[in-house]
Amino acid sequence: MSSSEPVRAAVGNPVVRPVSAADHLAFVRAQRSVSFLQTPAWGRVKTEWRSESLGWFDGRRLVGAGLVLYRPVPRLDRFTLAYLPEGPVIDWSGDIGRWLDPLAAHLRTRGAFAIRLGPPVVTGSWSAAQVKEGLADPGVRRLTDLPGQWADPVGARVSSGLKDAGWLPQSPRDGFGVGHPQFKYEVPLAGRTEDELLRGMNQQWRRNIRKAAKEGVEVSVGAGGKDLKAFHDLYVHTAQRDRFTPRPLRYFETMFAALSAEAPERITLYLAHHQGDLVAATVLVRVGGRAVYAYGASATDKREVRGSNACQWAMIRDARTAGCDIYDLRGITPTLTADDPHVGLVRFKSGLGGRAVRYVGEWDLPLRPMVYRGFELYMRRRGR
């Protein structure tokens, strides 16, 4: 869901109330693009949070929906942070107060001391060619320094509307934080052939895809159990090499079970083998017209056979065949300087063509300011 693909609903003053998971899912299925973080199943994945499906009603008509995750405050269990990751799914193009005011009123009755949400609304984007120029120019340090950014007026209105209503921006300057990224990389798929997608990639990406095929890398779809354990082993290896904290196997088992139960096509595991060795693995999540590269892992040995590139190309081809509009590679940082540790990720993703996209980011609305200040102090002390 972006400002170019909003929920359009002619409404007066909608009322917010809980809805069943079935009604929530039916609403999601009627939309072209919704984040998988706003599906009912995601509430069953986040077992450390309590979840609730909410609906916005214009009379008896359901015109918006959102998944809320509630997390208690340490030592203040009667208060919770209410979080709507990459949501809610409403019409962001009009008066957002009509949508968010009843949400705040409902969440206050649920004991929320603050609301955190991430509007699925784009503020601007940069083409792959612009990103390439920025990476090559030592005078350009950030995406936002690049000239010629495409700006979305809806995103600008949403940002100013949230600020005027007392919401506080939470997205960090470097693009990564405790929440979900403000800057992403996306490849448009709609109306493009495989040859056109390949031509949109840089020469290195095309060479790597050909190299994987020549070396005999085979990409298959995982079947669960043993395959998921193999992915996780490789993922832990990747985490040790790249110095991030891996999620436990149980998390992925829960994620695959919950999302698959909601829709068989929702989540897919891809495995790249070379001469019997697992060299790369990825996880694709799809809702409507949006396909998301959610997780990836790669072996340190045999990197020259380009298993990661083969997995990416398989996911892109399958997403296109399934009729998806967007292939979403998730987060990047906006920094373009050569000495930034994350710049390699920008290079890797921008090589696929497409565009870097800036979203509105995450915002907080304190409902109980004293408790919110205590929560902020607690988060600063634990280093976010």
N, C-alpha and C positions, 0 to 999 in steps of 0.2 A: 504494500500500500504506500503510495507516495502522493504528493499533491497533484501529480499528473493522472492519478487513477483513484479519485476519492469516492467514498460512499455519497451518493447524491440522494437526498431525501427532503422533500418539501415538508417542513415541520413547523409547528408553532412553538410551544414550550414543552419539550419532552419530559417525561417522568422516568426516573431511574428506579428499577426494582430488580430483585434476583430473578434469573431465568434458569430453566433446567439445562443440563449439558446438551440434551438433544436439541432444544430450541436454539441454543448458542451455536451448535455445530451446523444446524440448518442455515442459520444466518451467514456463517463463515463460508459455507459452500455456495451461497448465492453471490459472493463477491469475487472479483477477478483476482485480487491480490491482497493477501492478509499474511502477516508474519506468523510463523508457526508458534511464536511465543504468545500469541493471542488465540490459540485453539484451546478447547476444554482439556484436551489430553495433556497439555503442558503443565496444568495444575497437578496432574498425577505424577509427573516427572519430578517436580520440585517438592519432594517429600518433607523438607524442613520448613516449608511455608504452608499455611492454610489457604485454600483457594476458594473463590466464589465467581460464578458467571453472572454478569450484570447485563441488563437490557435497557435500552432507551425506548420508551413507548410514546407514540403520538396516537392517543386514544388506545385502540387495541392493536395497532400496527407496530411491529418491532422495526425500528429504524436505525438502531445502533447496538453494538455489543462490545463487551470488554471482559477480559480475564483479569481479576484482581488477586494478587498474592499478598497475604498478610503475614508479617513477621513481628513477633513480640520484641519489645525493648528489653535488654538485659536488666534484671532486677525490677522491672516495671511491667509485669506480664499482662496487666489489664489494658495497656496501650500497645498499638501496633503501627508499623509503617505499612501503608497500603500502596502496592507497587503494580503498575500496569506496563510491563515491558513492551516497547514498540506498539503501544496502543493508547487509547481505545480505538475501535473501528467505528468512526463517526464521520460526519461530513465536516471536514476542517476548513472548508472554503468560505463559510459564512461567519455568523456571530458565534464564536466559540463559548462565550459565557452561557448561552442557552443550554449547551451540552455539559459544560464542566461545573456550573453552579449546582445543579441537582446531584451530580456525582459527589461533590464535596459534602452536600447535606446528607446523603446516604452514608458515606464512609465515616462521617462524624458519629453517626448512631452506632456504627460498628466498633467504635473505640479507637479509630485511627487518629494518631497525633499529627500525621502528615501524609500527603499523597505524593508519590513520585510517578511520573509518566514520561513516555518517550513518543511524542507524536510522529506517526509514520509519514512525515511531510518533508519534502526536499526544499532546501533553500538555494542550492546552486550546484553546478557540476562543471567538470573540466574534461575535455576529450583526452584520449590516450596520447595524441600528438602534443597537446599542451603539457601533459605530465612529462613526456619525454624531453621536451625543451627545458622544462624546469629542472629536471634531474641533471641535464648537461650544463646548466648555467650556474656557476658558483655564486652569482649574485642573488639567486632566488633561494630562499630558505624554507618557504612554506607554500603549500597549494594556494593559500589566500593571497600570496604575493603575485601570482600569475595574472597577467592581463587577459581580458576576454572571457572571464567567467560568465557562464549562463546563469542568470538569477531568476528564481521563481517568485513572483509577487505573493503567491499564497503563503509560501514559507516565511516571507518577510512579515506579512500580516499576523501570522500565528505567533511568531516570536515577539512582536511588539504587543500583541494582545495578552499573551501570558505575562509579560513583564508588567504591563499596566494593571493587571489583576492581582499582582502580588506574588506571582510564581518566581522562583529563584533558579537560575540556570545551574546545572550540575556538571556539564561536560567539561573535562579538563582540557587545557590548552594543547596537550600532545595527542588528544584524540582517544586515549585509552584511560579507563578508570574502573571503578567497581561495577559500573553498570554496562550498558551496551554501547558500542562505538557510535560516535557521531559521523565519522567519515567512513565510507564504504567504497568498494569497487564493484561495478556491475557491468555485465555484458548484455546488450539488447539482443534478443533472439527472434522476435516476431518478424515474419516476412523475409528471413534471411536463409539462404541455402548453406549447406556445409562448406561448399567452396567459398562462399562469401565470408563465412566466419573464419575460415583459414586465412583468407587474404587480409582480413582485419588484424590478424596477429602479426607480431614482429618476426623477423627472419629467424631469430634464435628459437622462438617457440615452434615455428613450423619445422625447423631442423630437428628439434628434440622429439617432436611427435614422430617424424620419419625415422629417427634413430631408434626409438622404442620399438617400432614395428619391425625394423630391420634386425634388431637384436633378438626378436622373438618374444618380447614381453606380451603376456596374455592377461587381459583384464576380464574378470568374471564378477558376477553378483553373489555376495555372500548369502548363506542359507541360515544363519543364526548360530546358536551354541558354540561349536568349535571354531567357526569362522570369526565370531565376535571376540572370542578369547585370543585368537591369533592377531586380530586388529589391535586389541588392547595391549598385548605384549609389545607390539611394534610402536604403539602410541607412547607407552612408558619409556621405551628406548629413546624415542624422539624427544620426550620431555627432559630426560637426563642430558641428552646432547645439547638441546637448545635452552635449557635452564628455565623451565616453567613447571608448575605443580600440576601433575596429571590428575584427572578424575578417576575414581575407583571403577573397577569392572562393573560393580553393582549398579552404578549410575547409568552406564550404557545399556545394561540389561533392562533396567526400568524404562529408559527412554525408548528403546526399540519395541518393548512390549506395549507401552502406552500409545505411542504414535501409530504403530501398526494396527492396533485394535480399533483406532478411530477411523483409519482409512488404509487399505492395503498398500496403496502407492505412496503413502506419506513419507516413509524413510527407507533408504536403500544403502547397503554396504557394498563398496567396490574394493576388489582385491587385485593387485597387479603382481603376477608371478613371473620370474625368470628362471628357467631350468629348475623348477620346483621350489625356488626360494621366494618367499614373500618380500617384495622390495618396496611396496607402497600400498597404502590403503586410505580410503576416504569415505565420508558419510555425506549423503545427499538427502535433504529434506525438502519436500514439495508441498505447497498449498496453492491450489488454483494455478495461476499463471506465473508464480514465482518459485524458482528452484534455488535452493541455498546450499552452498558448500559449507557444511557445519563443522566438520573435523577432518584432519588429515594427519598421516603418519608416514615416515619413510625410513628405510634402512640406511645406515652409514656406508655399508659395503654396497657395491654395485650401483652406486649413484649414477655412474656413467651410462647405464642402460635406460635411464629417464623414465622410471616407473611412475613418478609423480605426474609428469606431463601426460603420460598415457591415461592415468586415472582421470585427470581433468578433462581430457578430450572425450573420454567415454561418457562422463557426466554431462558435458555440454551437448553432445550428440543425442543422448537419451532425453534430456530436458527439452531440446528442440522438437524431437519426435513426439513427445507428450503434449506439445502445443504450448509450452511455456513462453512467456513474453520476456522474462528477465532471468539471467543467471547471476546470482548474488554471491560474490566471494567474501562477503562480510568485511570485517574491519581493516582499515589501514590507518596509519598516522598521517597528519597533514605535513609533516616535516620532509623536506627534500634534500637536506644536506648530506654529503657523502659520509660524514662521521657519525650520523645517527644510526643506532643499532637496528632500527626498524626499516631503514630505507631499502634493504634487500627485499622485504615483503612488498613494498610499493613497486619495485622493479619487476618482481615475479608476476604480480597480478596485472600490472599495466601492459605487460607484454602480450596479453590476450586481446588487446584492443579495448573497445568499450569506453568506460568513463569513470572517473572518480566523482563521488557524489557526497555532498554535505547535507546532512539532515538537521532538523531543528535541535536535536539533542534532548537530553533528559532534564526535567524541571521538577522542582519540589514546591508544594504549597503547604506551609505550616498551618495546621488547624489548632494546635495547642503549642504556642510559641515557647513556653518554658520547657516543656518536654522535648520539643524539637532542638532547642539549644543544648540540652543535656545529651541528646542523641548525637549531635554534631561533635560535641566535646569527646564523647566516648569513641566515635569513629576516628577522630584525629589522633587520639592516644594510641589506638591500635594500628595506626598507619593506614587507615581506610581498608 
